[in-house]
Amino acid sequence: MAVLTILKYPDERLETKAAPVLRVDDRIQHLAHDMAQTMYSALPAALGWRHRK
């Protein structure tokens, strides 16, 4: 799995309308896994979480 680049406003690519997904194949499943890994790896930093005991 790969950690993807997270686009942030005002990146113009965020305005691009995506094509509809007509079939969930291996490529789409792989992309979904990569997106999830990206989200989970960015989550603590994005929310400013600190690991305290």
PDBQT receptor file of N, H, CA, C and O in Angstrom, charges set to zero:
ATOM      1  N   MET A   1       0.832  -1.190   0.000  1.00  0.00    +0.000 N 
ATOM      2  CA  MET A   1       0.000   0.000   0.000  1.00  0.00    +0.000 C 
ATOM      3  C   MET A   1       0.874   1.250   0.000  1.00  0.00    +0.000 C 
ATOM      4  O   MET A   1       2.021   1.232   0.446  1.00  0.00    +0.000 OA
ATOM      5  N   ALA A   2       0.311   2.306  -0.500  1.00  0.00    +0.000 N 
ATOM      6  H   ALA A   2      -0.621   2.320  -0.862  1.00  0.00    +0.000 HD
ATOM      7  CA  ALA A   2       1.048   3.549  -0.613  1.00  0.00    +0.000 C 
ATOM      8  C   ALA A   2       0.299   4.673   0.092  1.00  0.00    +0.000 C 
ATOM      9  O   ALA A   2      -0.931   4.714   0.103  1.00  0.00    +0.000 OA
ATOM     10  N   VAL A   3       1.065   5.573   0.675  1.00  0.00    +0.000 N 
ATOM     11  H   VAL A   3       2.064   5.540   0.667  1.00  0.00    +0.000 HD
ATOM     12  CA  VAL A   3       0.473   6.785   1.239  1.00  0.00    +0.000 C 
ATOM     13  C   VAL A   3       0.453   7.821   0.121  1.00  0.00    +0.000 C 
ATOM     14  O   VAL A   3       1.488   8.150  -0.458  1.00  0.00    +0.000 OA
ATOM     15  N   LEU A   4      -0.729   8.323  -0.168  1.00  0.00    +0.000 N 
ATOM     16  H   LEU A   4      -1.570   8.056   0.303  1.00  0.00    +0.000 HD
ATOM     17  CA  LEU A   4      -0.926   9.257  -1.268  1.00  0.00    +0.000 C 
ATOM     18  C   LEU A   4      -0.741  10.697  -0.801  1.00  0.00    +0.000 C 
ATOM     19  O   LEU A   4      -0.743  10.973   0.399  1.00  0.00    +0.000 OA
ATOM     20  N   THR A   5      -0.584  11.603  -1.744  1.00  0.00    +0.000 N 
ATOM     21  H   THR A   5      -0.583  11.379  -2.718  1.00  0.00    +0.000 HD
ATOM     22  CA  THR A   5      -0.487  13.025  -1.441  1.00  0.00    +0.000 C 
ATOM     23  C   THR A   5      -1.882  13.564  -1.154  1.00  0.00    +0.000 C 
ATOM     24  O   THR A   5      -2.816  13.300  -1.910  1.00  0.00    +0.000 OA
ATOM     25  N   ILE A   6      -2.029  14.310  -0.080  1.00  0.00    +0.000 N 
ATOM     26  H   ILE A   6      -1.271  14.525   0.535  1.00  0.00    +0.000 HD
ATOM     27  CA  ILE A   6      -3.317  14.911   0.267  1.00  0.00    +0.000 C 
ATOM     28  C   ILE A   6      -3.370  16.308  -0.324  1.00  0.00    +0.000 C 
ATOM     29  O   ILE A   6      -2.516  17.150  -0.043  1.00  0.00    +0.000 OA
ATOM     30  N   LEU A   7      -4.382  16.544  -1.144  1.00  0.00    +0.000 N 
ATOM     31  H   LEU A   7      -5.076  15.860  -1.372  1.00  0.00    +0.000 HD
ATOM     32  CA  LEU A   7      -4.559  17.865  -1.744  1.00  0.00    +0.000 C 
ATOM     33  C   LEU A   7      -5.234  18.787  -0.742  1.00  0.00    +0.000 C 
ATOM     34  O   LEU A   7      -6.132  18.375  -0.009  1.00  0.00    +0.000 OA
ATOM     35  N   LYS A   8      -4.793  20.035  -0.718  1.00  0.00    +0.000 N 
ATOM     36  H   LYS A   8      -4.063  20.370  -1.314  1.00  0.00    +0.000 HD
ATOM     37  CA  LYS A   8      -5.357  21.014   0.210  1.00  0.00    +0.000 C 
ATOM     38  C   LYS A   8      -5.811  22.241  -0.551  1.00  0.00    +0.000 C 
ATOM     39  O   LYS A   8      -5.224  22.614  -1.566  1.00  0.00    +0.000 OA
ATOM     40  N   TYR A   9      -6.849  22.854  -0.055  1.00  0.00    +0.000 N 
ATOM     41  H   TYR A   9      -7.327  22.551   0.769  1.00  0.00    +0.000 HD
ATOM     42  CA  TYR A   9      -7.368  24.083  -0.648  1.00  0.00    +0.000 C 
ATOM     43  C   TYR A   9      -6.273  25.127  -0.669  1.00  0.00    +0.000 C 
ATOM     44  O   TYR A   9      -5.572  25.287   0.330  1.00  0.00    +0.000 OA
ATOM     45  N   PRO A  10      -6.100  25.825  -1.740  1.00  0.00    +0.000 N 
ATOM     46  CA  PRO A  10      -6.933  26.066  -2.916  1.00  0.00    +0.000 C 
ATOM     47  C   PRO A  10      -6.484  25.289  -4.154  1.00  0.00    +0.000 C 
ATOM     48  O   PRO A  10      -6.583  25.819  -5.260  1.00  0.00    +0.000 OA
ATOM     49  N   ASP A  11      -6.001  24.074  -4.014  1.00  0.00    +0.000 N 
ATOM     50  H   ASP A  11      -5.920  23.643  -3.115  1.00  0.00    +0.000 HD
ATOM     51  CA  ASP A  11      -5.552  23.291  -5.167  1.00  0.00    +0.000 C 
ATOM     52  C   ASP A  11      -6.698  23.159  -6.176  1.00  0.00    +0.000 C 
ATOM     53  O   ASP A  11      -7.786  22.698  -5.831  1.00  0.00    +0.000 OA
ATOM     54  N   GLU A  12      -6.448  23.563  -7.403  1.00  0.00    +0.000 N 
ATOM     55  H   GLU A  12      -5.564  23.937  -7.683  1.00  0.00    +0.000 HD
ATOM     56  CA  GLU A  12      -7.480  23.568  -8.438  1.00  0.00    +0.000 C 
ATOM     57  C   GLU A  12      -8.021  22.173  -8.752  1.00  0.00    +0.000 C 
ATOM     58  O   GLU A  12      -9.148  22.037  -9.227  1.00  0.00    +0.000 OA
ATOM     59  N   ARG A  13      -7.227  21.147  -8.490  1.00  0.00    +0.000 N 
ATOM     60  H   ARG A  13      -6.311  21.257  -8.104  1.00  0.00    +0.000 HD
ATOM     61  CA  ARG A  13      -7.688  19.785  -8.774  1.00  0.00    +0.000 C 
ATOM     62  C   ARG A  13      -8.872  19.393  -7.908  1.00  0.00    +0.000 C 
ATOM     63  O   ARG A  13      -9.606  18.467  -8.252  1.00  0.00    +0.000 OA
ATOM     64  N   LEU A  14      -9.074  20.084  -6.783  1.00  0.00    +0.000 N 
ATOM     65  H   LEU A  14      -8.478  20.837  -6.504  1.00  0.00    +0.000 HD
ATOM     66  CA  LEU A  14     -10.218  19.795  -5.927  1.00  0.00    +0.000 C 
ATOM     67  C   LEU A  14     -11.543  20.205  -6.570  1.00  0.00    +0.000 C 
ATOM     68  O   LEU A  14     -12.607  19.768  -6.130  1.00  0.00    +0.000 OA
ATOM     69  N   GLU A  15     -11.485  21.029  -7.592  1.00  0.00    +0.000 N 
ATOM     70  H   GLU A  15     -10.621  21.384  -7.949  1.00  0.00    +0.000 HD
ATOM     71  CA  GLU A  15     -12.678  21.477  -8.313  1.00  0.00    +0.000 C 
ATOM     72  C   GLU A  15     -13.062  20.528  -9.449  1.00  0.00    +0.000 C 
ATOM     73  O   GLU A  15     -14.132  20.671 -10.040  1.00  0.00    +0.000 OA
ATOM     74  N   THR A  16     -12.189  19.556  -9.759  1.00  0.00    +0.000 N 
ATOM     75  H   THR A  16     -11.319  19.440  -9.279  1.00  0.00    +0.000 HD
ATOM     76  CA  THR A  16     -12.425  18.648 -10.873  1.00  0.00    +0.000 C 
ATOM     77  C   THR A  16     -13.484  17.613 -10.504  1.00  0.00    +0.000 C 
ATOM     78  O   THR A  16     -13.396  16.957  -9.466  1.00  0.00    +0.000 OA
ATOM     79  N   LYS A  17     -14.485  17.479 -11.374  1.00  0.00    +0.000 N 
ATOM     80  H   LYS A  17     -14.556  18.012 -12.217  1.00  0.00    +0.000 HD
ATOM     81  CA  LYS A  17     -15.526  16.483 -11.150  1.00  0.00    +0.000 C 
ATOM     82  C   LYS A  17     -14.978  15.111 -11.515  1.00  0.00    +0.000 C 
ATOM     83  O   LYS A  17     -14.400  14.932 -12.588  1.00  0.00    +0.000 OA
ATOM     84  N   ALA A  18     -15.158  14.155 -10.634  1.00  0.00    +0.000 N 
ATOM     85  H   ALA A  18     -15.628  14.300  -9.763  1.00  0.00    +0.000 HD
ATOM     86  CA  ALA A  18     -14.660  12.801 -10.861  1.00  0.00    +0.000 C 
ATOM     87  C   ALA A  18     -15.601  12.032 -11.786  1.00  0.00    +0.000 C 
ATOM     88  O   ALA A  18     -16.800  12.302 -11.846  1.00  0.00    +0.000 OA
ATOM     89  N   ALA A  19     -15.035  11.084 -12.491  1.00  0.00    +0.000 N 
ATOM     90  H   ALA A  19     -14.061  10.865 -12.442  1.00  0.00    +0.000 HD
ATOM     91  CA  ALA A  19     -15.843  10.198 -13.337  1.00  0.00    +0.000 C 
ATOM     92  C   ALA A  19     -16.566   9.193 -12.447  1.00  0.00    +0.000 C 
ATOM     93  O   ALA A  19     -16.030   8.792 -11.414  1.00  0.00    +0.000 OA
ATOM     94  N   PRO A  20     -17.758   8.787 -12.825  1.00  0.00    +0.000 N 
ATOM     95  CA  PRO A  20     -18.472   7.792 -12.022  1.00  0.00    +0.000 C 
ATOM     96  C   PRO A  20     -17.749   6.442 -12.037  1.00  0.00    +0.000 C 
ATOM     97  O   PRO A  20     -17.122   6.074 -13.031  1.00  0.00    +0.000 OA
ATOM     98  N   VAL A  21     -17.846   5.721 -10.938  1.00  0.00    +0.000 N 
ATOM     99  H   VAL A  21     -18.355   6.020 -10.131  1.00  0.00    +0.000 HD
ATOM    100  CA  VAL A  21     -17.267   4.380 -10.845  1.00  0.00    +0.000 C 
ATOM    101  C   VAL A  21     -18.356   3.400 -11.278  1.00  0.00    +0.000 C 
ATOM    102  O   VAL A  21     -19.378   3.255 -10.606  1.00  0.00    +0.000 OA
ATOM    103  N   LEU A  22     -18.129   2.742 -12.388  1.00  0.00    +0.000 N 
ATOM    104  H   LEU A  22     -17.299   2.859 -12.934  1.00  0.00    +0.000 HD
ATOM    105  CA  LEU A  22     -19.135   1.836 -12.937  1.00  0.00    +0.000 C 
ATOM    106  C   LEU A  22     -18.961   0.405 -12.448  1.00  0.00    +0.000 C 
ATOM    107  O   LEU A  22     -19.912  -0.375 -12.412  1.00  0.00    +0.000 OA
ATOM    108  N   ARG A  23     -17.713   0.072 -12.068  1.00  0.00    +0.000 N 
ATOM    109  H   ARG A  23     -16.941   0.706 -12.098  1.00  0.00    +0.000 HD
ATOM    110  CA  ARG A  23     -17.430  -1.286 -11.624  1.00  0.00    +0.000 C 
ATOM    111  C   ARG A  23     -16.283  -1.227 -10.623  1.00  0.00    +0.000 C 
ATOM    112  O   ARG A  23     -15.280  -0.554 -10.858  1.00  0.00    +0.000 OA
ATOM    113  N   VAL A  24     -16.432  -1.927  -9.516  1.00  0.00    +0.000 N 
ATOM    114  H   VAL A  24     -17.247  -2.474  -9.325  1.00  0.00    +0.000 HD
ATOM    115  CA  VAL A  24     -15.360  -1.978  -8.518  1.00  0.00    +0.000 C 
ATOM    116  C   VAL A  24     -14.483  -3.177  -8.854  1.00  0.00    +0.000 C 
ATOM    117  O   VAL A  24     -14.827  -4.324  -8.570  1.00  0.00    +0.000 OA
ATOM    118  N   ASP A  25     -13.341  -2.879  -9.467  1.00  0.00    +0.000 N 
ATOM    119  H   ASP A  25     -13.062  -1.947  -9.698  1.00  0.00    +0.000 HD
ATOM    120  CA  ASP A  25     -12.399  -3.928  -9.840  1.00  0.00    +0.000 C 
ATOM    121  C   ASP A  25     -11.175  -3.858  -8.918  1.00  0.00    +0.000 C 
ATOM    122  O   ASP A  25     -11.171  -3.106  -7.944  1.00  0.00    +0.000 OA
ATOM    123  N   ASP A  26     -10.156  -4.631  -9.225  1.00  0.00    +0.000 N 
ATOM    124  H   ASP A  26     -10.159  -5.242 -10.017  1.00  0.00    +0.000 HD
ATOM    125  CA  ASP A  26      -8.952  -4.668  -8.380  1.00  0.00    +0.000 C 
ATOM    126  C   ASP A  26      -8.277  -3.301  -8.282  1.00  0.00    +0.000 C 
ATOM    127  O   ASP A  26      -7.755  -2.936  -7.229  1.00  0.00    +0.000 OA
ATOM    128  N   ARG A  27      -8.290  -2.548  -9.380  1.00  0.00    +0.000 N 
ATOM    129  H   ARG A  27      -8.714  -2.844 -10.236  1.00  0.00    +0.000 HD
ATOM    130  CA  ARG A  27      -7.648  -1.229  -9.383  1.00  0.00    +0.000 C 
ATOM    131  C   ARG A  27      -8.360  -0.279  -8.417  1.00  0.00    +0.000 C 
ATOM    132  O   ARG A  27      -7.705   0.470  -7.693  1.00  0.00    +0.000 OA
ATOM    133  N   ILE A  28      -9.677  -0.304  -8.403  1.00  0.00    +0.000 N 
ATOM    134  H   ILE A  28     -10.209  -0.913  -8.992  1.00  0.00    +0.000 HD
ATOM    135  CA  ILE A  28     -10.459   0.555  -7.504  1.00  0.00    +0.000 C 
ATOM    136  C   ILE A  28     -10.280   0.101  -6.055  1.00  0.00    +0.000 C 
ATOM    137  O   ILE A  28     -10.160   0.934  -5.156  1.00  0.00    +0.000 OA
ATOM    138  N   GLN A  29     -10.262  -1.195  -5.826  1.00  0.00    +0.000 N 
ATOM    139  H   GLN A  29     -10.360  -1.871  -6.556  1.00  0.00    +0.000 HD
ATOM    140  CA  GLN A  29     -10.050  -1.702  -4.468  1.00  0.00    +0.000 C 
ATOM    141  C   GLN A  29      -8.671  -1.296  -3.954  1.00  0.00    +0.000 C 
ATOM    142  O   GLN A  29      -8.532  -0.912  -2.792  1.00  0.00    +0.000 OA
ATOM    143  N   HIS A  30      -7.662  -1.376  -4.799  1.00  0.00    +0.000 N 
ATOM    144  H   HIS A  30      -7.775  -1.688  -5.743  1.00  0.00    +0.000 HD
ATOM    145  CA  HIS A  30      -6.310  -0.972  -4.408  1.00  0.00    +0.000 C 
ATOM    146  C   HIS A  30      -6.282   0.525  -4.072  1.00  0.00    +0.000 C 
ATOM    147  O   HIS A  30      -5.678   0.931  -3.079  1.00  0.00    +0.000 OA
ATOM    148  N   LEU A  31      -6.934   1.334  -4.900  1.00  0.00    +0.000 N 
ATOM    149  H   LEU A  31      -7.425   1.004  -5.706  1.00  0.00    +0.000 HD
ATOM    150  CA  LEU A  31      -7.012   2.773  -4.650  1.00  0.00    +0.000 C 
ATOM    151  C   LEU A  31      -7.710   3.053  -3.320  1.00  0.00    +0.000 C 
ATOM    152  O   LEU A  31      -7.262   3.907  -2.556  1.00  0.00    +0.000 OA
ATOM    153  N   ALA A  32      -8.796   2.343  -3.040  1.00  0.00    +0.000 N 
ATOM    154  H   ALA A  32      -9.160   1.649  -3.661  1.00  0.00    +0.000 HD
ATOM    155  CA  ALA A  32      -9.525   2.530  -1.779  1.00  0.00    +0.000 C 
ATOM    156  C   ALA A  32      -8.641   2.183  -0.579  1.00  0.00    +0.000 C 
ATOM    157  O   ALA A  32      -8.668   2.887   0.431  1.00  0.00    +0.000 OA
ATOM    158  N   HIS A  33      -7.866   1.112  -0.681  1.00  0.00    +0.000 N 
ATOM    159  H   HIS A  33      -7.845   0.540  -1.502  1.00  0.00    +0.000 HD
ATOM    160  CA  HIS A  33      -6.949   0.742   0.404  1.00  0.00    +0.000 C 
ATOM    161  C   HIS A  33      -5.869   1.806   0.589  1.00  0.00    +0.000 C 
ATOM    162  O   HIS A  33      -5.537   2.167   1.718  1.00  0.00    +0.000 OA
ATOM    163  N   ASP A  34      -5.326   2.305  -0.514  1.00  0.00    +0.000 N 
ATOM    164  H   ASP A  34      -5.597   2.012  -1.431  1.00  0.00    +0.000 HD
ATOM    165  CA  ASP A  34      -4.314   3.366  -0.434  1.00  0.00    +0.000 C 
ATOM    166  C   ASP A  34      -4.895   4.638   0.188  1.00  0.00    +0.000 C 
ATOM    167  O   ASP A  34      -4.231   5.301   0.986  1.00  0.00    +0.000 OA
ATOM    168  N   MET A  35      -6.124   4.973  -0.176  1.00  0.00    +0.000 N 
ATOM    169  H   MET A  35      -6.663   4.435  -0.824  1.00  0.00    +0.000 HD
ATOM    170  CA  MET A  35      -6.770   6.162   0.390  1.00  0.00    +0.000 C 
ATOM    171  C   MET A  35      -7.000   5.994   1.894  1.00  0.00    +0.000 C 
ATOM    172  O   MET A  35      -6.806   6.937   2.662  1.00  0.00    +0.000 OA
ATOM    173  N   ALA A  36      -7.410   4.803   2.310  1.00  0.00    +0.000 N 
ATOM    174  H   ALA A  36      -7.567   4.038   1.686  1.00  0.00    +0.000 HD
ATOM    175  CA  ALA A  36      -7.612   4.547   3.738  1.00  0.00    +0.000 C 
ATOM    176  C   ALA A  36      -6.285   4.647   4.494  1.00  0.00    +0.000 C 
ATOM    177  O   ALA A  36      -6.228   5.252   5.564  1.00  0.00    +0.000 OA
ATOM    178  N   GLN A  37      -5.231   4.063   3.950  1.00  0.00    +0.000 N 
ATOM    179  H   GLN A  37      -5.278   3.572   3.081  1.00  0.00    +0.000 HD
ATOM    180  CA  GLN A  37      -3.921   4.127   4.608  1.00  0.00    +0.000 C 
ATOM    181  C   GLN A  37      -3.457   5.585   4.704  1.00  0.00    +0.000 C 
ATOM    182  O   GLN A  37      -2.888   5.989   5.718  1.00  0.00    +0.000 OA
ATOM    183  N   THR A  38      -3.693   6.359   3.671  1.00  0.00    +0.000 N 
ATOM    184  H   THR A  38      -4.156   6.031   2.847  1.00  0.00    +0.000 HD
ATOM    185  CA  THR A  38      -3.333   7.774   3.684  1.00  0.00    +0.000 C 
ATOM    186  C   THR A  38      -4.090   8.500   4.782  1.00  0.00    +0.000 C 
ATOM    187  O   THR A  38      -3.503   9.287   5.526  1.00  0.00    +0.000 OA
ATOM    188  N   MET A  39      -5.386   8.242   4.890  1.00  0.00    +0.000 N 
ATOM    189  H   MET A  39      -5.862   7.603   4.286  1.00  0.00    +0.000 HD
ATOM    190  CA  MET A  39      -6.212   8.891   5.902  1.00  0.00    +0.000 C 
ATOM    191  C   MET A  39      -5.730   8.535   7.312  1.00  0.00    +0.000 C 
ATOM    192  O   MET A  39      -5.585   9.414   8.162  1.00  0.00    +0.000 OA
ATOM    193  N   TYR A  40      -5.483   7.251   7.555  1.00  0.00    +0.000 N 
ATOM    194  H   TYR A  40      -5.601   6.537   6.865  1.00  0.00    +0.000 HD
ATOM    195  CA  TYR A  40      -5.058   6.834   8.892  1.00  0.00    +0.000 C 
ATOM    196  C   TYR A  40      -3.660   7.332   9.244  1.00  0.00    +0.000 C 
ATOM    197  O   TYR A  40      -3.383   7.615  10.409  1.00  0.00    +0.000 OA
ATOM    198  N   SER A  41      -2.786   7.441   8.261  1.00  0.00    +0.000 N 
ATOM    199  H   SER A  41      -3.011   7.211   7.314  1.00  0.00    +0.000 HD
ATOM    200  CA  SER A  41      -1.439   7.934   8.557  1.00  0.00    +0.000 C 
ATOM    201  C   SER A  41      -1.444   9.436   8.818  1.00  0.00    +0.000 C 
ATOM    202  O   SER A  41      -0.592   9.935   9.553  1.00  0.00    +0.000 OA
ATOM    203  N   ALA A  42      -2.386  10.161   8.230  1.00  0.00    +0.000 N 
ATOM    204  H   ALA A  42      -3.078   9.755   7.633  1.00  0.00    +0.000 HD
ATOM    205  CA  ALA A  42      -2.455  11.613   8.407  1.00  0.00    +0.000 C 
ATOM    206  C   ALA A  42      -3.326  12.006   9.594  1.00  0.00    +0.000 C 
ATOM    207  O   ALA A  42      -3.207  13.122  10.099  1.00  0.00    +0.000 OA
ATOM    208  N   LEU A  43      -4.180  11.127  10.039  1.00  0.00    +0.000 N 
ATOM    209  H   LEU A  43      -4.276  10.220   9.629  1.00  0.00    +0.000 HD
ATOM    210  CA  LEU A  43      -5.158  11.460  11.072  1.00  0.00    +0.000 C 
ATOM    211  C   LEU A  43      -4.555  12.026  12.356  1.00  0.00    +0.000 C 
ATOM    212  O   LEU A  43      -4.991  13.091  12.792  1.00  0.00    +0.000 OA
ATOM    213  N   PRO A  44      -3.577  11.373  12.985  1.00  0.00    +0.000 N 
ATOM    214  CA  PRO A  44      -3.031  11.943  14.226  1.00  0.00    +0.000 C 
ATOM    215  C   PRO A  44      -2.430  13.332  14.028  1.00  0.00    +0.000 C 
ATOM    216  O   PRO A  44      -2.641  14.220  14.853  1.00  0.00    +0.000 OA
ATOM    217  N   ALA A  45      -1.697  13.523  12.963  1.00  0.00    +0.000 N 
ATOM    218  H   ALA A  45      -1.525  12.801  12.293  1.00  0.00    +0.000 HD
ATOM    219  CA  ALA A  45      -1.079  14.824  12.713  1.00  0.00    +0.000 C 
ATOM    220  C   ALA A  45      -2.140  15.852  12.361  1.00  0.00    +0.000 C 
ATOM    221  O   ALA A  45      -2.052  17.005  12.781  1.00  0.00    +0.000 OA
ATOM    222  N   ALA A  46      -3.141  15.443  11.596  1.00  0.00    +0.000 N 
ATOM    223  H   ALA A  46      -3.212  14.506  11.255  1.00  0.00    +0.000 HD
ATOM    224  CA  ALA A  46      -4.178  16.376  11.169  1.00  0.00    +0.000 C 
ATOM    225  C   ALA A  46      -5.011  16.872  12.356  1.00  0.00    +0.000 C 
ATOM    226  O   ALA A  46      -5.450  18.022  12.373  1.00  0.00    +0.000 OA
ATOM    227  N   LEU A  47      -5.219  16.024  13.317  1.00  0.00    +0.000 N 
ATOM    228  H   LEU A  47      -4.862  15.090  13.303  1.00  0.00    +0.000 HD
ATOM    229  CA  LEU A  47      -6.039  16.397  14.468  1.00  0.00    +0.000 C 
ATOM    230  C   LEU A  47      -5.197  16.899  15.644  1.00  0.00    +0.000 C 
ATOM    231  O   LEU A  47      -5.739  17.318  16.666  1.00  0.00    +0.000 OA
ATOM    232  N   GLY A  48      -3.882  16.854  15.494  1.00  0.00    +0.000 N 
ATOM    233  H   GLY A  48      -3.442  16.514  14.663  1.00  0.00    +0.000 HD
ATOM    234  CA  GLY A  48      -3.017  17.317  16.570  1.00  0.00    +0.000 C 
ATOM    235  C   GLY A  48      -3.024  16.384  17.769  1.00  0.00    +0.000 C 
ATOM    236  O   GLY A  48      -2.824  16.821  18.902  1.00  0.00    +0.000 OA
ATOM    237  N   TRP A  49      -3.255  15.104  17.521  1.00  0.00    +0.000 N 
ATOM    238  H   TRP A  49      -3.417  14.749  16.600  1.00  0.00    +0.000 HD
ATOM    239  CA  TRP A  49      -3.283  14.146  18.620  1.00  0.00    +0.000 C 
ATOM    240  C   TRP A  49      -1.910  14.007  19.245  1.00  0.00    +0.000 C 
ATOM    241  O   TRP A  49      -0.883  14.101  18.573  1.00  0.00    +0.000 OA
ATOM    242  N   ARG A  50      -1.919  13.783  20.543  1.00  0.00    +0.000 N 
ATOM    243  H   ARG A  50      -2.754  13.708  21.089  1.00  0.00    +0.000 HD
ATOM    244  CA  ARG A  50      -0.686  13.476  21.272  1.00  0.00    +0.000 C 
ATOM    245  C   ARG A  50      -0.908  12.178  22.022  1.00  0.00    +0.000 C 
ATOM    246  O   ARG A  50      -1.979  11.942  22.580  1.00  0.00    +0.000 OA
ATOM    247  N   HIS A  51       0.091  11.362  22.028  1.00  0.00    +0.000 N 
ATOM    248  H   HIS A  51       0.961  11.553  21.574  1.00  0.00    +0.000 HD
ATOM    249  CA  HIS A  51      -0.012  10.084  22.704  1.00  0.00    +0.000 C 
ATOM    250  C   HIS A  51       0.408  10.268  24.155  1.00  0.00    +0.000 C 
ATOM    251  O   HIS A  51       1.592  10.439  24.446  1.00  0.00    +0.000 OA
ATOM    252  N   ARG A  52      -0.548  10.235  25.051  1.00  0.00    +0.000 N 
ATOM    253  H   ARG A  52      -1.510  10.096  24.814  1.00  0.00    +0.000 HD
ATOM    254  CA  ARG A  52      -0.252  10.428  26.480  1.00  0.00    +0.000 C 
ATOM    255  C   ARG A  52      -0.681   9.204  27.253  1.00  0.00    +0.000 C 
ATOM    256  O   ARG A  52      -1.646   8.524  26.904  1.00  0.00    +0.000 OA
ATOM    257  N   LYS A  53       0.065   8.941  28.318  1.00  0.00    +0.000 N 
ATOM    258  H   LYS A  53       0.849   9.494  28.601  1.00  0.00    +0.000 HD
ATOM    259  CA  LYS A  53      -0.291   7.813  29.199  1.00  0.00    +0.000 C 
ATOM    260  C   LYS A  53      -0.568   8.337  30.588  1.00  0.00    +0.000 C 
ATOM    261  O   LYS A  53      -0.886   7.560  31.489  1.00  0.00    +0.000 OA
TER     262      LYS A  53
